Structure formats: C-alpha cells, structure tokens
Amino acid sequence: LEREYGLEVDPDAIIEELPVGLQQRVEILKALYRGAEILILDEPTGVLTPAEADHLFRILKQLKEQGKTIVLITHKLREIMAITDTVSVMRQGTMVATRETRKTTVEELAELMVGRRVLLRVEKGEAEAGGVKLAVKNLTVKDSRGVTMVDDISFDVRAGEIVGIAGVAGNGQSEMLEAISGIRRAVSGSVMLDGKPIDLTGAADPGELRDRGLAHVPEDRHHVGLVLAFEENENSILGYHDDERYLKGPFLDIDAIRNDARDKVTKYDIRPADCRLKTANFSGGNQQKIVLAREMEQDPGVLIVGQPTRGVDVGAIEFIHKRLIAMRDQGKAVLVVSVELDEIRSLSDRILVMFAGRIVGERGPEATEGELGLLMAGVERQEAAE
C-alpha cells in the first residue's frame, strides 16, 4: 500500500516520534488497509506544511483515479479550488448551495459561506513601528515530559507592528506563548515588557502580566480561554473580574458586568446578541470573538494571539483581521502565532519561522509560501537549492 499510493512510512517507527504529516499518512493507510471506498477528511491540512499538503493532494487525486470517493471538509477556499470536483456550502446548519468547482470562484464561495460579500485580502497601510514593547531573549521552555520545546529563542516586538510566528503545529509555538503569558514556567531566559523585566522562571503569573498591559488570546479557547458552562457575560470578564469597573464593594456588580458585555456583543458583532446565553451555545467563531473582545477591550500595550482564526468562518476571519490591524494602527505591539501561512503573510509586518523549538529564519511579508514552507520544514534555502 505504501508503494502503491506513495505513502512511505518507516514501518518500525514509533508513532509518537513521527512528525504529524507522517502520522496522517498512517491514518490514510489504515483506512485503505481496511478496504475503505469512501474517505472523509476533516481539515486534513491544518497541521501540515505547504509541501506536505501538496503531497497529500497528489495522493487524494491518485485515490480518486482509482475509484475512491473522497469527502473533504475544510474552510480553506484555496484547497477547495485546487482539488475538488464539486463543492457544497454549509451555512448555519443548512446546505445553501452546490457548485461544480470549475464553474465557481473563491469570491462566490466566500459570499455563500457568509451571506454577504467578503474581503478576502487584509487591507493595511505601512507599519509605523516605534520602540520595543516586548523583548524575549534566550528563552528556553520544557513541556510536562521534560522535553525542550522552546530552545534558546530571542526576538522582539515593537509598538505599531504585527510580528507573525509561522510554523507547523508542535514546534514549540504553544509552549512559547504559554511561557510569555505566564501560564507555563520557563527554564531560562529573560523577557522585558515595556523595558521592565518579567520573571518567567518563577514568580510571574498571568494576573501580574495582565496588570502590566499584556493581553493573551490563547490557542485553545475551549480549555484555556473560556469556561463553556458560564454565560457570555461571565466569560467576558474572566481574568479581569477584580477590576473596580465590575465591583460593588466586595461583590461583583452584575448589572455593570452585563452592560459591559452587551457593549462588547454589539461592537464585536457577537451572535446571537444575548449576553445571558451559555458560552457553549455559541459557534466557534463567536466564541473566538468573545475572547478577543475581552482581551482587546482592556486596551493592552502588548497583545499575543494564538491561532486567531482557527475553526472560524470566512466572515469572522475578515472581522478578526480588521481588529488586529486596528490594534497595530493604535500603536500596540501584536504577536500572532498561526499555522495558516496566508494569514501570517497578510497580517504580519515581520515573519519569524519556528522549527523544532528554534527560530530558523526571519522574513518580510513578501516572502513566498514556498520559501516559508521550506523553513517550516527545517530546510534552509541553500539546502533546498542543492
């Protein structure tokens, strides 16, 4: 099967030691081994480099030619156009349209997905970068197993710029964000926030960092960013619930909290517009807006964001990107981590690439997807040429 479909994997390898792209090959091999005639792939490229994604698409085309049926679930319009024969658009639980892919466009699909015209490119002016707001030097972080996930990295983020971190999931980006936000202890290194040091190896905690003007939108909104059983208005103040705006003496001021939440619901177009609704009942995109509204409305000097549009529809992506650009234009320092190369390239003023816990390159937003993809796979340009 490996030879027939170009799915080469070392049969003696331990699965947890394989990169994610090869683990995915094993999943496809399992399905083929069982004689599957229908393959359903749910967001299959979310953890792949561009080169790995292209290889997957070649395999899928080969499977199609051999009579297999493939159902691809994805919100990445470029992938739909590249590989599918027909495409159905689902909006709010209903199939609203089916098209032959060759007879439709990215613009039409985006409009069908959202119900209105969508701007697919981020519109932004030149960055006017100021002084350094966040400086990271020689940061090293280990995970719960004691494995070094962030290996002696250094970078800075200036006021009025967006720095993007590109990389395949699992290369240390998550642990880096957790350390900078105070969630995870660092092994060594120093971090300066507005020129003042932060002790990430010991005493610092997320509350102290929030008080000092650092806001954090976590990668995993369900387990870190929200309490899904809470109402929207309760989640809209999490981490800031001791702010005097939300207090009446020693007690929470429920009316003030709900009024504040209603303002955020309106400003960030959170749907449904009900601050008393349990957060679990909102869609993923609207849950993301709840977290973004909570953090952005605190007027932080530094905003760090993990996977800003993961699992988010095209319309919400457009909204989130506009808000991030607005933060930059207000003179904030913004650090964005994303596995979406299109997102990194269109949002960022500078792009850093992480591989195996290290920063392996810095590029401008004009860098090609291929160039960034090689860096994400740990291949320097010179090696690729050879």
N, C-alpha and C positions, 0 to 999 in steps of 0.2 A: 504493500500500500504506500509506503514512504517513497519508493522509487517511482511508482505509477503516477502519483499526484505531486511529486516534488515537495514532499513534507518531511524532509530529512530531520531526524532527531536521534541522538545517541540513545539506543535502547537501554543502556546500562546506567544512564544518568538518573540522579535523584531529582524528583520533580521540583522540590522547593529550591533547588540550586539552579534550575533553568531560568533564563530570562522569560519575561511574560510572553513575548512573541512565540517562543518555542513551546511554552505551556499551552498556548492557544492551538498550536499545531496538534498537540497530543489530544486535545478535546475533539478536534475535527477527525483525527484518526480513529478515536473511539467510536464516533458516530458511523464512520464508514465501515469499520470492522463489524459493527452490528448490522450492516446491510441497510442503513438508512437511505431512503429515497428522497426524503424531504429534510432539508437543513434549515433551522430557524436560528439566525444570528442576531443577537440583541446588542447593539452598539459595539460591534466587534473590534473597531479600531481605536477605542478610547485610550488604550494603554500601549499603542504601537507607535514606532517611529514611522515617518512617511515611507521609507524604503520597505519596512515590514508590512505596512498597509498595502503598498503596491504589489508585494509578493502574494499577500492574501487574496487580492482581487484577481491575480492571474490564476490562482488555484480555483477560485469560485467560477471563473469563466471556463476552466477545464472541466469542472464538475458539471456545469450546465451543458457543455457539449456532449457529455456522456449520459445525458438524460436525467440528471438530478434536478430537483426543484429546490430553489433557494429563496427563502423569505428573509429580507434584510430590514431590520428595524433600526433606523438612525435618524438623527436630526441634522446630519451634515449633508447639506444640499449638493455640495461638490461630488460627494461619493455616490449619491443617488444618480446624478447625471452621468457619472463615469461608468457605472457597472450595471444598472438595472435596465430591464426591458419595459416594464410598466411600473407605475408608482401610484399608490393611493395615499391620500392625505387625510389624517385624522385630526379633528379639532373638537375639543370638549366632549370626547367620548363618541363622536359620530364621524363616520366616513363621509367627507364632504365632496370628494372628487376622486376620480381615477383617470389617469392620463397615460398615453404612450410616452415613454420618456423622451424619445427623439422628437416628439411634437410639442414639448413644453419647454419652459425656461426656468432658470433659478428664480427669477423675479416673480413669475406666475405662481410657483410652488410656495414661495415665501408669503405671498399675498393670501393664498388659500389657507396656509397654516395659521395665519394671524387674523384674517378677516379684513385686512386693510393693506395699503402699500407700505412696504418696509424698506428702510435704508440699509443696504447690505454692507456698505463701507463706512468706517468710522471717519467722521469729518472732524478735523482738528487742525489748529494752526501750529506754528513752530513753538517749541517749548522755550520758556524763558527761565532757565534753571538758576537758582540762587545758591545760598550756602548749604552745606551738608547738614541734613536733619537727622539721618540715621547712618552710622558708620559701624560696620562689622569687621572685626579683624581677628584672623586666625581662629575662627570658631570651629570647634570640634564637638560633635554630639553622638552619643551611642543610643541604640534602641533598648528595649526591655530585655533583649537577649544578650546585651553587652557587645553587640556588633557595631562597629563605627559606621554610621550612616552619613555624617557630615564630617569631612576630613580637611580641616585647616583652611577654611574659605574666608576670603576678605572681599568686601565691596562696600560701596556707599550709595545712598540715595539723597538727592538734593531737593530742596524746595522747588516746586513748579515743574517736576518731571515725573514720568512714569518709567520705572525700571521693571522690565519683564524677565522672569526666570523661566526658561524653556527646558524641557527635559521629559523623558519617558517616566511615567509614574514608578516610584520605588527607588529613585536615585538620590534620595536624601532631601528632596524639597519639603516634604511634610514635616520631617524632624527639624529642619531649619526654621520653618515658620513657627513650630511649637516652641522652640527654644527662644526665638526672638520675642514671642508674645508672652513668655513666662510660664507656659504650660509644662514644658519639659526642661529638666536641668541640663545645662551644658557641661561637658567635661572640662573644657578650657576655652580661652579666647576672651575677647573684650567687645563690648557693644557700647557705643556712645549715642545717646538720644539728646539732640539739641546741645551737643558739646559736653553733656554730663554723663558719667559712666553708669552702667547698669550691671549689677552682679547677677549674671545668668547662671552662675555655678552654685548659687546658694540662696541668698535672702530674697531676691526679686520674685514677685508674684504678679499674675495678670492684673489684679486690682491696682497695685502700685503703678504699673505701666500705663493703665488707663488714666489714672490721675495725672500722669506726666505727659498725656497727649498722644498716646499710641493706641490706635483702634485696630481690631483684628476681626476680619471676616474669615472664619475657619473653612477648611476644605470640606469637612463633613458637617453639614448643617444639622443633620438629624441627631448625631451623637454628641456634638460639641457646641453647635450654635444655638440650638433650640431645645426646649422641653415640650415635646409634641402634645402632651396631655394638658398643657397650660393654654389659657385663652391668648389670643393675639396680643391684647394689651399688656398681659403679664410678660410675654416674651419680648415686647418692645422696650422693656426697661432692664432686662436681665444684665447684671454686672454694673448697672448704674442705679440700682434700687435704693442706694443710700444717699443719692443726690437730694439736696434740700428741695428741689423742684417737685419731688414726688413724695415728700413727707409732710405730715401734720403732727408736730410734736414727735413722740416716739413711734408713731404709727404711719403706715403708708396712707397717702392721700389718694383714695381710689378714684375720685372724680377727676383729680388732676392727671392721674395716670391714663385714664380713659380718654380724656380730652386731648392729651398729647398723642395718644395712639391714633385717634381719629385724624388729627392733623397729618401724621405720617402716612396713614392709609390714603388720604387724598393726594398728598404730594408725590408719593411713590406709586400711585395707581395700583394699590394692592386690592385684589379681587378674590372673593366678594368683599365689599366695603363694610365689614362687620367686625369691629374690634373685640366683640364678645365670643366670636367663633373659636372653637378649639383649633389650635395651630395644625394638628394632624389633618384637618379637613381642607386645608389649602393645597393647591397644586405646588409642585416643586419650584416652579418659577416664582410664585407668590411667596412661598416660604423664604426663598433667597432674598426677595425684596424686603421682607420683614427684618432679616439680619442686616442687610445693607442699610436700611433706614435707621435702625438702632445705632449702628456704628458711625455712619456718616453724619447724622444729625447732632452728634456730640462735638462737631467742629474740631476733629483731631488735627494735630500738626503732621502726624505720620499715619498713613493707612496701609496696612498689609492685608492682602486679599488672596486667598487660596481658591483656585478653580472658580472664578466669579460666575461663570455661566454653565456649570456642569448640570446636565439634565434640564436645561432651560430652553423654552421655545424661542423662535426667531424674534418675535416681538419683544419679549422680555430681554433678550440679548441686546437688542438695539437700545433699549431704555438703560440697562446697566452700563453699557459702554459710554453713553452720553453722560451719565452721572460721574463715572470715573474721570472722564475728560474734564468735566466741570470742576471736580476736586483739584485736579492738576492746575487748571487755569486760575484757581483761587490761591495758588501758591503752596498747596500741600505737597508733601512727598508721598508718592504712591509706589508700593512694591506689589507686583502681581505675579503669582505663580499659576501657570496654566499648561496643560498638555496640548491645548489647541494652538497649533502654530499660526493659523490665520489670525487668531485673537491676539497672540503675542506680537506678531508683526504689525498689526494695525493699531494697537493701543500704545505700544512701547516707544519711548524715545531712545532707550538703550536696551539691548537684549544680552543677558548673561545665560550661558548654557551650562547645565549641570549634568555630569555623568559620573556614576559610581562615587557620589558624595563630594566631588570636587567641581569647581568652576573651570571648565575646559576652554572657554572662549568668550569674548565679548564682541558683539556685532551691532551695527545700526539697523533700523527698521527696513532698510533697503536690501538686507540680506535675503537671499533666495531660500525657498523652502528646502531645496536640496542641500544647500550649504549648512543650514541649521540642522537638518536631519542627520547629516554625517557627524556633526559634532555631538548630537544627542546619542548617537550610536557609538561614540568614543573614537571616531575616525577623524584625524586631522586632515586638512585639505591636502597637505603634501603627501600623506599616506595614500589618500584617495587617488591622486594623480599617478602615483607609482603603480 
